[in-house]
Amino acid sequence: EVQLVESGGGLVQPGGSLRLPCAASGFTFSMYAMDWVRQAPGKGFEWVSSINYSGDRPDYAESVKGRFTVSRDNAKNTLYLQMDSLKPEDTAVYFCTTNILTRPYWGQGTQVTVSS
């Protein structure tokens, strides 16, 4: 069974940092690209970042470029999102996702709140 479990969310002040891990299981993690997607209160889903299977091709939405860093540890089956210089508009539930044989899989999400 494919499982994606995010953690690391919480309340942080503007300008602060958080690191979100996503633990993957039930599939060969090192073979698949991964994405981070977020949903702000009352809004739709927004793609945040992606990374290819080997981790050498990250990509970012313009809204987070230069502030967020995506990475992966294929030996630990874990995806990461390092979030720096956080802004109140980064407040959202953050999900890690992947597609396996055209089927999408999502974690349960982790809440990130940026507020003073």
N, CA, C and O atoms as CSV, one atom per row, in Angstrom:
chain,resi,resn,atom,element,x,y,z
A,1,GLU,N,N,0.839,-1.181,0.000
A,1,GLU,CA,C,0.000,0.000,0.000
A,1,GLU,C,C,0.883,1.244,0.000
A,1,GLU,O,O,1.773,1.392,0.837
A,2,VAL,N,N,0.621,2.133,-0.953
A,2,VAL,CA,C,1.373,3.379,-1.019
A,2,VAL,C,C,0.961,4.284,0.136
A,2,VAL,O,O,-0.226,4.515,0.365
A,3,GLN,N,N,1.952,4.792,0.859
A,3,GLN,CA,C,1.688,5.736,1.940
A,3,GLN,C,C,2.654,6.903,1.848
A,3,GLN,O,O,3.849,6.725,1.615
A,4,LEU,N,N,2.119,8.093,2.034
A,4,LEU,CA,C,2.902,9.328,2.113
A,4,LEU,C,C,2.479,10.024,3.398
A,4,LEU,O,O,1.300,10.316,3.595
A,5,VAL,N,N,3.448,10.288,4.270
A,5,VAL,CA,C,3.141,10.879,5.569
A,5,VAL,C,C,3.988,12.129,5.775
A,5,VAL,O,O,5.203,12.052,5.957
A,6,GLU,N,N,3.322,13.281,5.742
A,6,GLU,CA,C,3.993,14.552,5.980
A,6,GLU,C,C,4.050,14.847,7.481
A,6,GLU,O,O,3.220,14.375,8.259
A,7,SER,N,N,5.035,15.625,7.856
A,7,SER,CA,C,5.162,16.090,9.237
A,7,SER,C,C,5.944,17.401,9.226
A,7,SER,O,O,6.350,17.884,8.168
A,8,GLY,N,N,6.151,17.967,10.404
A,8,GLY,CA,C,6.998,19.154,10.511
A,8,GLY,C,C,6.281,20.478,10.463
A,8,GLY,O,O,6.912,21.524,10.619
A,9,GLY,N,N,4.967,20.466,10.251
A,9,GLY,CA,C,4.231,21.718,10.214
A,9,GLY,C,C,4.102,22.338,11.594
A,9,GLY,O,O,4.458,21.730,12.603
A,10,GLY,N,N,3.588,23.554,11.616
A,10,GLY,CA,C,3.395,24.235,12.886
A,10,GLY,C,C,3.212,25.716,12.690
A,10,GLY,O,O,3.006,26.198,11.577
A,11,LEU,N,N,3.292,26.436,13.807
A,11,LEU,CA,C,3.149,27.888,13.806
A,11,LEU,C,C,4.542,28.517,13.810
A,11,LEU,O,O,5.386,28.160,14.631
A,12,VAL,N,N,4.775,29.444,12.898
A,12,VAL,CA,C,6.072,30.099,12.802
A,12,VAL,C,C,5.854,31.580,12.513
A,12,VAL,O,O,4.882,31.950,11.855
A,13,GLN,N,N,6.743,32.413,12.997
A,13,GLN,CA,C,6.634,33.859,12.756
A,13,GLN,C,C,7.101,34.199,11.344
A,13,GLN,O,O,7.914,33.481,10.763
A,14,PRO,N,N,6.587,35.288,10.801
A,14,PRO,CA,C,7.096,35.737,9.487
A,14,PRO,C,C,8.612,35.881,9.512
A,14,PRO,O,O,9.193,36.395,10.467
A,15,GLY,N,N,9.231,35.414,8.442
A,15,GLY,CA,C,10.683,35.405,8.364
A,15,GLY,C,C,11.333,34.147,8.892
A,15,GLY,O,O,12.537,33.945,8.733
A,16,GLY,N,N,10.540,33.306,9.516
A,16,GLY,CA,C,11.065,32.083,10.093
A,16,GLY,C,C,11.207,30.957,9.082
A,16,GLY,O,O,10.979,31.134,7.885
A,17,SER,N,N,11.592,29.792,9.598
A,17,SER,CA,C,11.844,28.626,8.758
A,17,SER,C,C,11.160,27.385,9.315
A,17,SER,O,O,10.933,27.266,10.519
A,18,LEU,N,N,10.843,26.477,8.421
A,18,LEU,CA,C,10.348,25.153,8.779
A,18,LEU,C,C,10.883,24.162,7.756
A,18,LEU,O,O,11.156,24.518,6.609
A,19,ARG,N,N,11.028,22.925,8.184
A,19,ARG,CA,C,11.418,21.847,7.286
A,19,ARG,C,C,10.357,20.760,7.359
A,19,ARG,O,O,10.073,20.222,8.429
A,20,LEU,N,N,9.783,20.450,6.218
A,20,LEU,CA,C,8.739,19.442,6.144
A,20,LEU,C,C,9.306,18.155,5.563
A,20,LEU,O,O,9.738,18.150,4.411
A,21,PRO,N,N,9.319,17.068,6.320
A,21,PRO,CA,C,9.639,15.766,5.735
A,21,PRO,C,C,8.367,15.081,5.236
A,21,PRO,O,O,7.277,15.337,5.747
A,22,CYS,N,N,8.510,14.227,4.254
A,22,CYS,CA,C,7.427,13.366,3.787
A,22,CYS,C,C,7.999,11.953,3.670
A,22,CYS,O,O,8.829,11.675,2.805
A,23,ALA,N,N,7.544,11.076,4.548
A,23,ALA,CA,C,8.018,9.698,4.555
A,23,ALA,C,C,7.180,8.867,3.595
A,23,ALA,O,O,5.953,8.852,3.684
A,24,ALA,N,N,7.849,8.173,2.676
A,24,ALA,CA,C,7.159,7.387,1.659
A,24,ALA,C,C,7.360,5.900,1.914
A,24,ALA,O,O,8.421,5.483,2.380
A,25,SER,N,N,6.345,5.102,1.610
A,25,SER,CA,C,6.444,3.659,1.732
A,25,SER,C,C,5.466,3.006,0.775
A,25,SER,O,O,4.529,3.640,0.292
A,26,GLY,N,N,5.699,1.720,0.506
A,26,GLY,CA,C,4.783,0.954,-0.336
A,26,GLY,C,C,5.079,1.024,-1.823
A,26,GLY,O,O,4.346,0.448,-2.627
A,27,PHE,N,N,6.144,1.724,-2.201
A,27,PHE,CA,C,6.540,1.784,-3.601
A,27,PHE,C,C,8.039,2.084,-3.663
A,27,PHE,O,O,8.650,2.450,-2.659
A,28,THR,N,N,8.615,1.927,-4.842
A,28,THR,CA,C,10.042,2.174,-5.007
A,28,THR,C,C,10.269,3.670,-5.160
A,28,THR,O,O,10.253,4.211,-6.266
A,29,PHE,N,N,10.478,4.313,-4.042
A,29,PHE,CA,C,10.542,5.771,-3.951
A,29,PHE,C,C,11.546,6.356,-4.952
A,29,PHE,O,O,11.280,7.386,-5.572
A,30,SER,N,N,12.687,5.704,-5.104
A,30,SER,CA,C,13.771,6.252,-5.917
A,30,SER,C,C,13.449,6.285,-7.411
A,30,SER,O,O,14.224,6.831,-8.196
A,31,MET,N,N,12.334,5.716,-7.806
A,31,MET,CA,C,11.975,5.655,-9.225
A,31,MET,C,C,11.000,6.753,-9.647
A,31,MET,O,O,10.712,6.897,-10.835
A,32,TYR,N,N,10.486,7.530,-8.685
A,32,TYR,CA,C,9.384,8.434,-9.001
A,32,TYR,C,C,9.682,9.888,-8.630
A,32,TYR,O,O,10.272,10.185,-7.591
A,33,ALA,N,N,9.248,10.778,-9.523
A,33,ALA,CA,C,9.259,12.193,-9.197
A,33,ALA,C,C,8.238,12.461,-8.095
A,33,ALA,O,O,7.260,11.729,-7.940
A,34,MET,N,N,8.481,13.506,-7.348
A,34,MET,CA,C,7.613,13.877,-6.236
A,34,MET,C,C,7.275,15.361,-6.324
A,34,MET,O,O,8.026,16.159,-6.885
A,35,ASP,N,N,6.134,15.704,-5.759
A,35,ASP,CA,C,5.693,17.095,-5.759
A,35,ASP,C,C,5.253,17.516,-4.358
A,35,ASP,O,O,4.858,16.694,-3.531
A,36,TRP,N,N,5.334,18.807,-4.130
A,36,TRP,CA,C,4.687,19.450,-2.985
A,36,TRP,C,C,3.580,20.357,-3.531
A,36,TRP,O,O,3.779,21.121,-4.475
A,37,VAL,N,N,2.423,20.244,-2.910
A,37,VAL,CA,C,1.252,21.043,-3.271
A,37,VAL,C,C,0.693,21.619,-1.975
A,37,VAL,O,O,0.774,20.980,-0.926
A,38,ARG,N,N,0.129,22.820,-2.040
A,38,ARG,CA,C,-0.450,23.399,-0.827
A,38,ARG,C,C,-1.851,23.927,-1.094
A,38,ARG,O,O,-2.237,24.199,-2.231
A,39,GLN,N,N,-2.594,24.061,-0.009
A,39,GLN,CA,C,-3.941,24.623,-0.089
A,39,GLN,C,C,-4.114,25.618,1.044
A,39,GLN,O,O,-4.152,25.246,2.217
A,40,ALA,N,N,-4.218,26.880,0.682
A,40,ALA,CA,C,-4.445,27.927,1.653
A,40,ALA,C,C,-5.914,27.936,2.057
A,40,ALA,O,O,-6.760,27.430,1.320
A,41,PRO,N,N,-6.227,28.506,3.216
A,41,PRO,CA,C,-7.624,28.533,3.679
A,41,PRO,C,C,-8.548,29.166,2.645
A,41,PRO,O,O,-8.313,30.288,2.196
A,42,GLY,N,N,-9.590,28.448,2.273
A,42,GLY,CA,C,-10.586,28.974,1.356
A,42,GLY,C,C,-10.148,29.069,-0.085
A,42,GLY,O,O,-10.841,29.677,-0.901
A,43,LYS,N,N,-8.996,28.474,-0.423
A,43,LYS,CA,C,-8.488,28.568,-1.793
A,43,LYS,C,C,-8.271,27.176,-2.378
A,43,LYS,O,O,-8.378,26.166,-1.682
A,44,GLY,N,N,-7.967,27.149,-3.663
A,44,GLY,CA,C,-7.701,25.887,-4.334
A,44,GLY,C,C,-6.284,25.397,-4.098
A,44,GLY,O,O,-5.507,26.025,-3.379
A,45,PHE,N,N,-5.960,24.274,-4.708
A,45,PHE,CA,C,-4.632,23.711,-4.575
A,45,PHE,C,C,-3.633,24.490,-5.431
A,45,PHE,O,O,-3.954,24.926,-6.537
A,46,GLU,N,N,-2.447,24.655,-4.914
A,46,GLU,CA,C,-1.375,25.357,-5.613
A,46,GLU,C,C,-0.140,24.471,-5.643
A,46,GLU,O,O,0.339,24.037,-4.596
A,47,TRP,N,N,0.375,24.202,-6.828
A,47,TRP,CA,C,1.626,23.468,-6.926
A,47,TRP,C,C,2.755,24.339,-6.396
A,47,TRP,O,O,2.847,25.523,-6.721
A,48,VAL,N,N,3.622,23.732,-5.566
A,48,VAL,CA,C,4.710,24.468,-4.923
A,48,VAL,C,C,6.060,24.103,-5.516
A,48,VAL,O,O,6.858,24.974,-5.861
A,49,SER,N,N,6.307,22.787,-5.631
A,49,SER,CA,C,7.633,22.363,-6.041
A,49,SER,C,C,7.579,20.925,-6.515
A,49,SER,O,O,6.682,20.170,-6.141
A,50,SER,N,N,8.544,20.551,-7.342
A,50,SER,CA,C,8.698,19.160,-7.744
A,50,SER,C,C,10.173,18.815,-7.801
A,50,SER,O,O,11.037,19.690,-7.851
A,51,ILE,N,N,10.438,17.521,-7.792
A,51,ILE,CA,C,11.809,17.046,-7.892
A,51,ILE,C,C,11.797,15.719,-8.635
A,51,ILE,O,O,10.916,14.887,-8.418
A,52,ASN,N,N,12.766,15.526,-9.505
A,52,ASN,CA,C,12.793,14.298,-10.289
A,52,ASN,C,C,13.267,13.128,-9.437
A,52,ASN,O,O,13.622,13.304,-8.271
A,53,TYR,N,N,13.272,11.936,-10.022
A,53,TYR,CA,C,13.528,10.726,-9.242
A,53,TYR,C,C,14.904,10.719,-8.586
A,53,TYR,O,O,15.069,10.174,-7.494
A,54,SER,N,N,15.882,11.314,-9.238
A,54,SER,CA,C,17.244,11.276,-8.707
A,54,SER,C,C,17.585,12.500,-7.854
A,54,SER,O,O,18.619,12.527,-7.187
A,55,GLY,N,N,16.732,13.489,-7.879
A,55,GLY,CA,C,16.938,14.646,-7.024
A,55,GLY,C,C,17.792,15.750,-7.597
A,55,GLY,O,O,18.119,16.697,-6.882
A,56,ASP,N,N,18.165,15.665,-8.859
A,56,ASP,CA,C,19.051,16.680,-9.421
A,56,ASP,C,C,18.322,17.703,-10.284
A,56,ASP,O,O,18.950,18.568,-10.893
A,57,ARG,N,N,17.012,17.604,-10.335
A,57,ARG,CA,C,16.236,18.583,-11.106
A,57,ARG,C,C,15.046,19.078,-10.297
A,57,ARG,O,O,13.927,18.601,-10.483
A,58,PRO,N,N,15.277,20.020,-9.409
A,58,PRO,CA,C,14.159,20.619,-8.672
A,58,PRO,C,C,13.482,21.699,-9.515
A,58,PRO,O,O,14.075,22.244,-10.446
A,59,ASP,N,N,12.252,21.992,-9.175
A,59,ASP,CA,C,11.517,23.048,-9.845
A,59,ASP,C,C,10.599,23.708,-8.818
A,59,ASP,O,O,10.157,23.065,-7.866
A,60,TYR,N,N,10.316,24.996,-9.019
A,60,TYR,CA,C,9.577,25.751,-8.017
A,60,TYR,C,C,8.561,26.688,-8.653
A,60,TYR,O,O,8.759,27.193,-9.758
A,61,ALA,N,N,7.474,26.906,-7.934
A,61,ALA,CA,C,6.549,27.968,-8.308
A,61,ALA,C,C,7.239,29.315,-8.079
A,61,ALA,O,O,8.101,29.447,-7.210
A,62,GLU,N,N,6.843,30.305,-8.872
A,62,GLU,CA,C,7.453,31.627,-8.731
A,62,GLU,C,C,7.244,32.195,-7.330
A,62,GLU,O,O,8.082,32.941,-6.824
A,63,SER,N,N,6.137,31.844,-6.717
A,63,SER,CA,C,5.802,32.393,-5.398
A,63,SER,C,C,6.749,31.939,-4.300
A,63,SER,O,O,6.818,32.574,-3.248
A,64,VAL,N,N,7.484,30.847,-4.523
A,64,VAL,CA,C,8.368,30.328,-3.475
A,64,VAL,C,C,9.826,30.261,-3.916
A,64,VAL,O,O,10.704,29.930,-3.119
A,65,LYS,N,N,10.084,30.573,-5.181
A,65,LYS,CA,C,11.444,30.456,-5.714
A,65,LYS,C,C,12.391,31.357,-4.924
A,65,LYS,O,O,12.093,32.525,-4.673
A,66,GLY,N,N,13.537,30.793,-4.536
A,66,GLY,CA,C,14.511,31.536,-3.762
A,66,GLY,C,C,14.308,31.454,-2.261
A,66,GLY,O,O,15.180,31.859,-1.492
A,67,ARG,N,N,13.168,30.936,-1.838
A,67,ARG,CA,C,12.881,30.816,-0.407
A,67,ARG,C,C,12.725,29.360,0.021
A,67,ARG,O,O,13.077,29.012,1.148
A,68,PHE,N,N,12.208,28.511,-0.852
A,68,PHE,CA,C,11.981,27.099,-0.544
A,68,PHE,C,C,12.996,26.245,-1.292
A,68,PHE,O,O,13.431,26.589,-2.391
A,69,THR,N,N,13.364,25.125,-0.675
A,69,THR,CA,C,14.277,24.169,-1.297
A,69,THR,C,C,13.719,22.762,-1.132
A,69,THR,O,O,13.462,22.310,-0.017
A,70,VAL,N,N,13.537,22.083,-2.248
A,70,VAL,CA,C,13.066,20.699,-2.220
A,70,VAL,C,C,14.277,19.776,-2.347
A,70,VAL,O,O,15.229,20.074,-3.067
A,71,SER,N,N,14.221,18.662,-1.639
A,71,SER,CA,C,15.289,17.671,-1.725
A,71,SER,C,C,14.713,16.309,-1.382
A,71,SER,O,O,13.575,16.198,-0.926
A,72,ARG,N,N,15.504,15.287,-1.605
A,72,ARG,CA,C,15.069,13.922,-1.285
A,72,ARG,C,C,16.261,13.100,-0.878
A,72,ARG,O,O,17.387,13.329,-1.321
A,73,ASP,N,N,15.984,12.117,-0.006
A,73,ASP,CA,C,16.970,11.134,0.408
A,73,ASP,C,C,16.420,9.779,0.000
A,73,ASP,O,O,15.594,9.206,0.709
A,74,ASN,N,N,16.863,9.270,-1.120
A,74,ASN,CA,C,16.318,8.013,-1.622
A,74,ASN,C,C,16.692,6.828,-0.734
A,74,ASN,O,O,15.990,5.817,-0.730
A,75,ALA,N,N,17.767,6.936,0.003
A,75,ALA,CA,C,18.148,5.858,0.930
A,75,ALA,C,C,17.184,5.787,2.109
A,75,ALA,O,O,16.985,4.724,2.695
A,76,LYS,N,N,16.584,6.935,2.454
A,76,LYS,CA,C,15.646,6.989,3.582
A,76,LYS,C,C,14.193,7.067,3.124
A,76,LYS,O,O,13.286,7.173,3.950
A,77,ASN,N,N,13.968,7.016,1.799
A,77,ASN,CA,C,12.596,7.110,1.264
A,77,ASN,C,C,11.864,8.346,1.800
A,77,ASN,O,O,10.703,8.278,2.205
A,78,THR,N,N,12.566,9.456,1.789
A,78,THR,CA,C,12.001,10.677,2.369
A,78,THR,C,C,12.213,11.877,1.449
A,78,THR,O,O,13.294,12.094,0.900
A,79,LEU,N,N,11.144,12.636,1.308
A,79,LEU,CA,C,11.140,13.893,0.570
A,79,LEU,C,C,11.145,15.027,1.589
A,79,LEU,O,O,10.570,14.899,2.671
A,80,TYR,N,N,11.795,16.135,1.241
A,80,TYR,CA,C,11.856,17.274,2.158
A,80,TYR,C,C,11.451,18.566,1.452
A,80,TYR,O,O,11.605,18.713,0.239
A,81,LEU,N,N,10.930,19.495,2.249
A,81,LEU,CA,C,10.728,20.860,1.772
A,81,LEU,C,C,11.257,21.800,2.856
A,81,LEU,O,O,10.664,21.928,3.927
A,82,GLN,N,N,12.367,22.446,2.563
A,82,GLN,CA,C,12.928,23.445,3.459
A,82,GLN,C,C,12.327,24.793,3.096
A,82,GLN,O,O,12.464,25.260,1.966
A,83,MET,N,N,11.663,25.411,4.058
A,83,MET,CA,C,10.966,26.670,3.810
A,83,MET,C,C,11.618,27.759,4.657
A,83,MET,O,O,11.595,27.694,5.887
A,84,ASP,N,N,12.189,28.740,4.008
A,84,ASP,CA,C,12.843,29.869,4.677
A,84,ASP,C,C,12.133,31.167,4.311
A,84,ASP,O,O,11.367,31.228,3.350
A,85,SER,N,N,12.406,32.192,5.093
A,85,SER,CA,C,11.809,33.517,4.851
A,85,SER,C,C,10.300,33.409,4.661
A,85,SER,O,O,9.733,33.964,3.720
A,86,LEU,N,N,9.677,32.693,5.561
A,86,LEU,CA,C,8.242,32.439,5.434
A,86,LEU,C,C,7.431,33.714,5.550
A,86,LEU,O,O,7.775,34.631,6.296
A,87,LYS,N,N,6.341,33.747,4.791
A,87,LYS,CA,C,5.432,34.886,4.752
A,87,LYS,C,C,4.034,34.440,5.188
A,87,LYS,O,O,3.713,33.255,5.090
A,88,PRO,N,N,3.211,35.351,5.661
A,88,PRO,CA,C,1.845,34.959,6.034
A,88,PRO,C,C,1.095,34.281,4.881
A,88,PRO,O,O,0.262,33.407,5.120
A,89,GLU,N,N,1.374,34.665,3.665
A,89,GLU,CA,C,0.691,34.040,2.523
A,89,GLU,C,C,1.160,32.617,2.240
A,89,GLU,O,O,0.615,31.949,1.361
A,90,ASP,N,N,2.152,32.153,2.966
A,90,ASP,CA,C,2.556,30.743,2.863
A,90,ASP,C,C,1.702,29.851,3.767
A,90,ASP,O,O,1.837,28.628,3.728
A,91,THR,N,N,0.836,30.439,4.568
A,91,THR,CA,C,-0.053,29.666,5.423
A,91,THR,C,C,-0.934,28.761,4.585
A,91,THR,O,O,-1.660,29.226,3.706
A,92,ALA,N,N,-0.867,27.457,4.861
A,92,ALA,CA,C,-1.599,26.475,4.057
A,92,ALA,C,C,-1.388,25.093,4.654
A,92,ALA,O,O,-0.557,24.894,5.540
A,93,VAL,N,N,-2.160,24.151,4.147
A,93,VAL,CA,C,-1.868,22.743,4.381
A,93,VAL,C,C,-0.966,22.288,3.233
A,93,VAL,O,O,-1.268,22.512,2.061
A,94,TYR,N,N,0.134,21.652,3.591
A,94,TYR,CA,C,1.123,21.215,2.601
A,94,TYR,C,C,1.038,19.702,2.436
A,94,TYR,O,O,1.040,18.951,3.412
A,95,PHE,N,N,0.964,19.271,1.173
A,95,PHE,CA,C,0.837,17.859,0.830
A,95,PHE,C,C,2.022,17.425,-0.041
A,95,PHE,O,O,2.477,18.180,-0.901
A,96,CYS,N,N,2.505,16.229,0.185
A,96,CYS,CA,C,3.406,15.627,-0.791
A,96,CYS,C,C,2.590,14.670,-1.647
A,96,CYS,O,O,1.672,14.008,-1.162
A,97,THR,N,N,2.936,14.608,-2.917
A,97,THR,CA,C,2.172,13.816,-3.874
A,97,THR,C,C,3.099,13.138,-4.876
A,97,THR,O,O,4.237,13.557,-5.086
A,98,THR,N,N,2.581,12.088,-5.481
A,98,THR,CA,C,3.278,11.442,-6.580
A,98,THR,C,C,2.252,10.766,-7.479
A,98,THR,O,O,1.097,10.572,-7.100
A,99,ASN,N,N,2.698,10.417,-8.667
A,99,ASN,CA,C,1.866,9.660,-9.593
A,99,ASN,C,C,2.552,8.349,-9.909
A,99,ASN,O,O,3.709,8.327,-10.330
A,100,ILE,N,N,1.841,7.262,-9.707
A,100,ILE,CA,C,2.379,5.933,-9.992
A,100,ILE,C,C,1.448,5.269,-10.985
A,100,ILE,O,O,0.281,5.016,-10.686
A,101,LEU,N,N,1.977,4.987,-12.176
A,101,LEU,CA,C,1.163,4.381,-13.247
A,101,LEU,C,C,-0.110,5.194,-13.466
A,101,LEU,O,O,-1.209,4.643,-13.534
A,102,THR,N,N,0.052,6.478,-13.572
A,102,THR,CA,C,-0.992,7.497,-13.838
A,102,THR,C,C,-1.969,7.692,-12.683
A,102,THR,O,O,-2.906,8.481,-12.805
A,103,ARG,N,N,-1.773,6.993,-11.564
A,103,ARG,CA,C,-2.664,7.187,-10.422
A,103,ARG,C,C,-1.994,8.128,-9.426
A,103,ARG,O,O,-0.842,7.917,-9.045
A,104,PRO,N,N,-2.718,9.170,-9.004
A,104,PRO,CA,C,-2.138,10.099,-8.031
A,104,PRO,C,C,-2.271,9.586,-6.597
A,104,PRO,O,O,-3.267,8.962,-6.230
A,105,TYR,N,N,-1.247,9.864,-5.806
A,105,TYR,CA,C,-1.261,9.547,-4.373
A,105,TYR,C,C,-0.891,10.804,-3.597
A,105,TYR,O,O,0.022,11.541,-3.971
A,106,TRP,N,N,-1.618,11.030,-2.516
A,106,TRP,CA,C,-1.418,12.196,-1.670
A,106,TRP,C,C,-1.256,11.768,-0.224
A,106,TRP,O,O,-1.834,10.773,0.213
A,107,GLY,N,N,-0.460,12.533,0.514
A,107,GLY,CA,C,-0.426,12.359,1.942
A,107,GLY,C,C,-1.614,13.057,2.587
A,107,GLY,O,O,-2.471,13.615,1.901
A,108,GLN,N,N,-1.653,13.017,3.923
A,108,GLN,CA,C,-2.773,13.621,4.647
A,108,GLN,C,C,-2.582,15.119,4.844
A,108,GLN,O,O,-3.521,15.828,5.207
A,109,GLY,N,N,-1.367,15.597,4.605
A,109,GLY,CA,C,-1.068,17.013,4.723
A,109,GLY,C,C,-0.591,17.413,6.109
A,109,GLY,O,O,-0.861,16.737,7.102
A,110,THR,N,N,0.126,18.531,6.149
A,110,THR,CA,C,0.574,19.101,7.410
A,110,THR,C,C,0.331,20.603,7.382
A,110,THR,O,O,0.622,21.265,6.386
A,111,GLN,N,N,-0.199,21.136,8.467
A,111,GLN,CA,C,-0.585,22.541,8.515
A,111,GLN,C,C,0.623,23.417,8.818
A,111,GLN,O,O,1.368,23.167,9.766
A,112,VAL,N,N,0.803,24.434,8.010
A,112,VAL,CA,C,1.816,25.456,8.258
A,112,VAL,C,C,1.098,26.793,8.430
A,112,VAL,O,O,0.348,27.222,7.554
A,113,THR,N,N,1.332,27.439,9.557
A,113,THR,CA,C,0.721,28.734,9.827
A,113,THR,C,C,1.828,29.759,10.086
A,113,THR,O,O,2.657,29.583,10.979
A,114,VAL,N,N,1.826,30.816,9.301
A,114,VAL,CA,C,2.830,31.867,9.438
A,114,VAL,C,C,2.124,33.116,9.966
A,114,VAL,O,O,1.347,33.759,9.260
A,115,SER,N,N,2.414,33.437,11.212
A,115,SER,CA,C,1.712,34.539,11.860
A,115,SER,C,C,2.532,35.057,13.030
A,115,SER,O,O,3.263,34.308,13.678
A,116,SER,N,N,2.398,36.346,13.287
A,116,SER,CA,C,3.065,36.919,14.449
A,116,SER,C,C,2.107,36.971,15.635
A,116,SER,O,O,2.485,37.425,16.715
